[in-house]
Amino acid sequence: MFPIVEFVTVFGTFFALIGLGLAIPFSIAVSGLLYLFFFDGLTAFKALGLISWGGMDSFTLTAAPLFIFMADILQKSGLGLRIYDGMAKLVVKVPGGLLQTNIVSCALFGGASGSSVATAVAIGGVALPELERRKYEPKISAGSIAAGGTLGILLPPSIPMIIYGSVTETSVAQLFMGGVVPGLLLAAMFMGYIAMRARMDRSLAPEEAGPKNFAEILLAIGNVLPFLGLMGGILLVMYLGLMTPTEAAAAGVILASIVAKIWGNLTWATFSAALSSTVRTSANLLFIIFAAMILSYAIGRAGIGEALTEYIVSLGLSKWQLFGVLLVVYVLMGCFLESMSLILITVPLIFPVLMAYGVDPIWFGIMLMIIIELGQITPPLGINLFVIKSIWHGSLGQVVRGTVPFYSVFLLLIVVLTLIPGLVTWLPGLM
């Protein structure tokens, strides 16, 4: 029998606290603590020390703050501007002009930052004023950045993938490789959609002149090549098994510092700013993880996970019916919760169900990233929509209208990966 009282107590409290405006990490922790107190009293709190140590003492999780530090070094040193300038010269003749540059730049920078928000801020802050100056249509300009920013959690290295791998004990390196083909495919589909719209409506994107000579082409390649070398090298050592993701992240910090010093504007001040930003971001992330560990312990004490698995299996749903239900649930929850919280709250609960259905954890991990991406651009609280609004003088309505057409691209990719799961599992299978 499904434990309705326990389920409502835990998750009803959580959503009530969210509705009252309490910060997400506190809402998660308080929900778990209240359940433990009401059903087991103060004795249940004796395990909190062991939970905090066991949950946070993780070599895999160490990769997250290191990749965040690498991204902050690249961003604070101004390399985001150089990447955008270089890509603007190289893809400007493709239908859509600088709109195509937005997608490619988001894909490149997203691969370094591992964060949708960081990608949208870094590229949007550079691109949106330039697009406005050149008379690009405002809605599709904002939409291309909001949608392109989501590539930050699909292309490796991805912070949410590290969290998913840590929670499910799935190989993070294989998750990274599993995201490469779908990430590149999604970027190509975004570019294809923009090219089609630009051909149908010439007013969306003005004609761009492109590079004036071969020297400008070489300069553009020089702006992008160091960054591609950095990211390609990190992926290669993980693919060959020469380094774990954590070791590759540490090497990435060192190499990013060298690249930023030579090609960027890395000074002691910018390095200190990057370090401070990393500490704040990492502290917030690790606090969410700690809070989620408390909630997971409460769920375990209540027996909700095992009961939910037995209940769903007893319904006789097919694997694809189950996936359809999860798709709807995750998109709805993604409107209100950011990616890390969503993974930490839900995955420990549903992962045993997925294993009972024989779902590949690598395939589901990548599909989960895509579904979370869709939630991040879904009104009313899709976080990327508000990020773009915060760095742009246009209205939130314009951002939403410009982003909605990209939904169909996400849904098409989900269908393709469902029909051809090998697009996800091929690269990890070769490792």
C-alpha positions in Angstrom: 0.0 0.0 0.0 1.3 3.5 -0.9 2.2 5.5 2.2 -0.1 8.5 1.4 0.3 10.2 4.9 4.1 10.1 4.7 4.2 11.3 1.1 1.9 14.3 1.7 3.8 15.1 4.9 7.1 15.3 3.2 6.3 16.8 -0.1 3.3 18.8 1.0 5.5 20.6 3.5 8.1 21.2 0.9 5.8 22.8 -1.7 4.0 24.8 1.1 7.4 26.3 2.2 8.3 27.1 -1.4 5.0 28.8 -1.9 5.6 30.9 1.3 8.9 32.1 -0.3 11.4 30.2 1.8 14.7 29.6 -0.1 14.8 26.1 -1.8 17.7 24.6 0.3 15.9 25.6 3.6 12.6 24.3 2.2 14.2 20.9 1.4 16.0 20.6 4.8 13.0 21.8 6.9 10.7 19.3 5.1 13.0 16.4 6.0 13.6 17.5 9.6 9.9 18.1 10.3 9.0 14.6 9.0 11.8 13.0 11.1 10.6 14.9 14.2 6.9 14.2 13.8 7.3 10.5 13.1 10.4 9.5 15.0 11.1 12.3 17.5 14.5 13.7 18.4 16.2 10.3 18.3 16.0 10.5 14.4 18.3 13.5 14.5 21.2 11.4 15.8 21.9 10.2 12.3 22.3 13.7 10.8 26.1 13.9 11.4 26.7 10.6 9.6 24.3 11.7 6.8 26.2 15.0 6.3 29.6 13.3 6.3 28.6 10.3 4.2 26.8 12.5 1.6 29.4 15.2 1.2 32.6 13.1 1.5 32.6 12.4 -2.2 35.5 12.4 -4.7 33.0 12.6 -7.6 31.4 15.8 -6.2 34.8 17.5 -6.0 34.6 17.9 -9.8 31.7 20.3 -9.4 33.4 23.3 -7.7 36.5 22.7 -9.8 34.5 23.0 -13.1 32.7 26.0 -11.7 36.1 27.6 -10.9 37.3 26.9 -14.5 34.2 28.5 -15.9 34.6 31.6 -13.6 38.2 32.1 -14.7 37.2 32.0 -18.4 34.2 34.3 -17.8 36.0 36.9 -15.6 39.0 37.1 -17.9 36.8 38.2 -20.8 37.2 35.1 -23.0 33.4 35.0 -23.5 33.7 38.2 -25.6 36.5 36.8 -27.6 34.6 33.5 -28.3 31.6 35.5 -29.4 33.6 37.8 -31.7 35.4 34.9 -33.2 32.2 32.9 -33.9 30.5 36.0 -35.3 33.1 36.1 -38.1 33.0 32.4 -38.8 29.2 31.7 -39.0 27.9 35.1 -39.9 27.1 34.1 -43.6 24.8 31.3 -42.4 21.1 32.3 -42.7 20.3 34.0 -39.5 23.6 35.7 -39.1 24.5 36.6 -35.5 21.5 34.5 -34.2 23.5 31.5 -35.4 26.5 32.9 -33.5 24.4 32.9 -30.3 23.8 29.1 -30.6 27.4 28.2 -31.4 28.8 30.5 -28.7 26.3 29.1 -26.1 27.4 25.6 -27.1 31.1 26.4 -26.7 30.7 28.4 -23.5 28.1 26.0 -22.1 30.7 23.2 -22.5 33.0 25.1 -20.2 30.5 26.5 -17.6 28.3 23.4 -17.1 25.5 25.8 -16.2 22.6 27.2 -18.2 22.4 30.4 -16.2 26.2 31.1 -16.5 26.0 30.5 -20.3 22.9 32.7 -20.8 24.5 35.5 -18.7 27.9 35.3 -20.4 26.7 35.2 -24.0 23.5 37.2 -23.5 25.4 40.1 -21.9 27.7 40.3 -25.0 25.2 39.4 -27.7 21.9 41.2 -26.9 23.3 44.8 -27.1 25.0 44.0 -30.4 21.9 42.3 -31.9 19.8 45.4 -30.9 22.3 47.7 -32.5 22.2 45.7 -35.7 18.4 45.7 -35.8 17.7 42.0 -35.3 14.2 41.1 -34.3 14.0 41.4 -30.5 11.9 38.3 -29.7 14.0 35.7 -31.6 17.2 37.4 -30.3 16.2 36.8 -26.7 14.7 33.4 -27.5 17.9 32.2 -29.2 20.0 33.1 -26.1 17.4 31.6 -23.6 17.2 28.3 -25.6 20.9 28.2 -26.4 21.8 28.8 -22.8 20.2 25.4 -21.9 23.1 23.7 -23.8 25.2 24.4 -20.7 23.8 21.4 -18.8 23.8 18.9 -21.7 27.2 19.4 -23.2 30.1 18.2 -21.0 31.3 19.0 -18.4 27.8 19.5 -16.9 27.3 20.2 -13.2 23.8 18.6 -13.1 25.4 15.4 -14.7 27.9 15.3 -11.9 25.1 15.5 -9.4 23.0 12.9 -11.1 26.1 10.6 -11.3 26.8 11.1 -7.7 23.2 10.4 -6.6 22.8 7.3 -8.8 26.4 6.0 -8.6 26.6 6.2 -12.4 29.9 6.9 -14.2 30.2 10.7 -14.6 32.7 10.2 -17.5 30.2 8.1 -19.4 27.4 10.6 -18.7 29.7 13.3 -20.2 30.3 11.2 -23.3 26.6 10.4 -23.5 25.7 14.1 -23.7 28.1 14.9 -26.6 26.0 13.6 -29.6 22.6 14.8 -28.2 24.1 18.2 -27.3 25.6 18.7 -30.7 22.4 17.5 -32.4 20.3 19.9 -30.3 22.6 22.8 -31.3 22.4 21.8 -35.0 18.6 21.6 -34.7 18.4 25.1 -33.1 20.6 26.4 -36.0 18.4 24.7 -38.5 15.3 26.2 -37.1 16.8 29.7 -37.1 18.0 29.3 -40.7 14.5 28.2 -41.8 12.9 31.2 -40.0 15.5 33.6 -41.4 14.8 32.4 -45.0 11.1 32.6 -44.5 11.2 36.1 -43.0 14.1 38.3 -44.0 13.3 41.0 -41.5 14.4 38.7 -38.6 18.1 39.0 -39.4 19.7 41.7 -41.5 22.4 40.8 -44.1 25.8 40.6 -42.6 29.0 41.5 -44.4 31.2 38.8 -42.9 35.0 38.8 -42.8 36.7 41.3 -45.1 39.8 39.2 -45.8 41.6 36.0 -44.9 43.5 37.7 -42.1 40.2 38.4 -40.3 39.2 34.7 -40.7 42.6 33.6 -39.1 42.0 36.1 -36.3 38.5 34.7 -35.7 39.9 31.1 -35.6 42.6 32.3 -33.2 39.9 33.6 -30.9 38.1 30.3 -30.8 40.9 27.7 -31.1 42.5 28.0 -27.6 39.1 27.5 -26.1 38.3 24.5 -28.3 41.7 23.0 -27.5 41.0 23.4 -23.8 37.6 21.7 -23.9 38.7 19.1 -26.4 41.7 18.1 -24.3 39.5 17.7 -21.1 37.1 15.5 -22.9 39.8 13.4 -24.6 41.6 12.5 -21.4 38.3 11.4 -19.8 37.3 9.4 -22.9 40.6 7.6 -23.0 40.4 6.9 -19.3 43.6 8.8 -18.5 41.9 10.9 -15.9 38.7 10.8 -13.8 36.3 13.8 -14.2 37.6 15.3 -10.9 41.3 15.0 -12.1 40.3 16.4 -15.5 38.5 19.3 -13.7 41.7 20.1 -11.7 43.8 20.1 -14.9 41.1 22.2 -16.6 41.5 24.9 -13.9 45.3 25.0 -14.5 44.9 25.1 -18.3 42.1 27.7 -18.1 44.3 29.9 -16.1 47.1 29.6 -18.7 44.7 30.3 -21.6 43.1 33.2 -19.8 46.5 34.7 -19.0 47.7 34.4 -22.6 44.6 35.2 -24.6 42.4 36.9 -22.0 42.7 39.5 -19.3 43.6 37.4 -16.3 45.0 39.5 -13.4 45.2 38.9 -9.7 42.0 41.0 -9.4 40.0 38.9 -11.9 41.4 35.7 -10.5 40.3 36.7 -7.0 36.9 37.7 -8.4 36.6 34.2 -10.0 37.6 32.5 -6.8 35.0 34.5 -4.8 32.3 33.7 -7.3 33.2 30.0 -7.2 33.1 29.9 -3.4 29.6 31.5 -3.3 28.3 29.2 -6.1 29.8 26.1 -4.7 28.6 26.8 -1.1 25.1 27.3 -2.4 25.3 24.0 -4.5 26.7 22.0 -1.6 24.2 23.3 0.8 21.4 22.2 -1.5 23.1 18.7 -1.7 23.3 18.6 2.1 19.6 19.6 2.5 18.7 16.9 -0.1 20.6 14.3 1.8 18.4 15.0 4.9 15.2 14.8 2.7 16.4 11.6 1.2 17.0 10.1 4.7 13.5 11.1 5.7 12.1 9.5 2.5 14.1 6.3 3.3 12.8 6.2 6.9 9.3 6.6 5.6 9.7 3.8 3.1 8.4 6.0 0.4 10.9 4.9 -2.2 10.3 1.2 -1.9 6.5 1.7 -1.7 6.5 4.0 -4.7 8.4 1.4 -6.7 6.0 -1.4 -5.8 3.0 0.8 -6.5 4.1 1.9 -9.9 5.2 -1.6 -11.0 1.7 -2.9 -9.8 0.0 -0.5 -12.2 1.3 -2.4 -15.1 2.5 0.6 -17.1 4.8 0.0 -20.0 8.3 1.5 -19.9 7.3 4.2 -22.4 4.1 5.0 -20.6 6.1 5.5 -17.4 8.6 7.7 -19.3 5.7 9.8 -20.7 4.3 10.4 -17.2 7.8 11.4 -16.0 8.2 13.7 -18.9 5.1 15.6 -18.0 5.9 15.7 -14.3 9.5 16.9 -14.8 8.5 19.6 -17.2 5.9 20.9 -14.8 8.3 20.8 -11.8 11.1 22.3 -13.9 8.9 25.4 -14.2 9.4 26.0 -10.4 12.7 24.3 -9.4 16.2 24.8 -10.7 18.1 21.7 -12.1 20.1 20.7 -9.1 17.2 20.8 -6.6 15.0 18.9 -9.1 17.6 16.1 -9.5 18.4 15.8 -5.8 14.7 15.7 -4.7 13.3 13.4 -7.3 16.0 11.1 -8.6 16.6 9.1 -5.4 12.8 8.5 -5.4 12.3 7.4 -8.9 15.6 5.7 -9.7 14.7 2.3 -8.1 11.5 2.4 -10.3 13.6 3.0 -13.4 15.9 0.1 -12.5 12.9 -2.2 -12.0 11.8 -1.3 -15.5 15.3 -2.0 -16.9 15.9 1.6 -18.0 19.5 2.4 -19.0 20.8 4.9 -16.3 23.1 6.7 -18.9 20.2 7.1 -21.4 17.8 8.3 -18.7 20.4 10.7 -17.3 20.8 12.4 -20.7 17.0 12.5 -21.3 16.6 14.0 -17.8 19.1 16.8 -18.7 17.0 17.5 -21.8 13.7 17.5 -20.0 15.2 19.8 -17.3 16.4 22.1 -20.0 12.9 22.3 -21.4 11.6 23.2 -17.9 14.1 26.0 -17.6 12.5 27.9 -20.5 8.9 27.1 -19.6 6.7 29.8 -18.0 5.9 30.9 -15.4 9.2 30.4 -13.6 11.6 29.0 -16.2 14.9 30.4 -14.8 16.5 31.2 -18.2 13.6 33.4 -19.1 14.2 35.6 -16.0 18.0 35.5 -16.6 17.5 37.0 -20.1 15.0 39.5 -18.8 17.5 40.6 -16.1 20.2 41.5 -18.6 17.9 43.0 -21.3 15.5 45.9 -21.3 12.8 44.0 -23.3 9.7 42.6 -21.6 9.4 39.1 -20.1 6.5 38.5 -22.6 8.9 39.1 -25.5 11.4 36.6 -24.0 8.7 34.0 -23.6 7.3 34.5 -27.1 10.7 34.3 -28.6 11.5 31.1 -26.7 8.3 29.1 -27.2 9.1 28.1 -30.8 12.2 26.3 -29.5 9.9 23.9 -27.5 9.1 21.9 -30.6 12.9 21.4 -31.2 13.3 20.0 -27.7 10.3 17.7 -28.2 11.6 16.5 -31.5 15.0 15.6 -30.0 13.2 13.7 -27.2 11.4 11.7 -29.8 14.6 11.0 -31.8 16.5 9.8 -28.8 13.6 7.6 -27.7 13.5 6.0 -31.1 17.3 5.8 -31.5 18.8 5.4 -27.9 22.1 4.5 -29.5 22.7 8.3 -30.1 23.2 8.5 -26.3 24.8 5.2 -25.5 27.2 4.9 -28.5 30.1 7.0 -27.2 29.9 5.7 -23.6 29.9 2.2 -25.0 33.2 2.8 -26.8 35.0 3.9 -23.6 
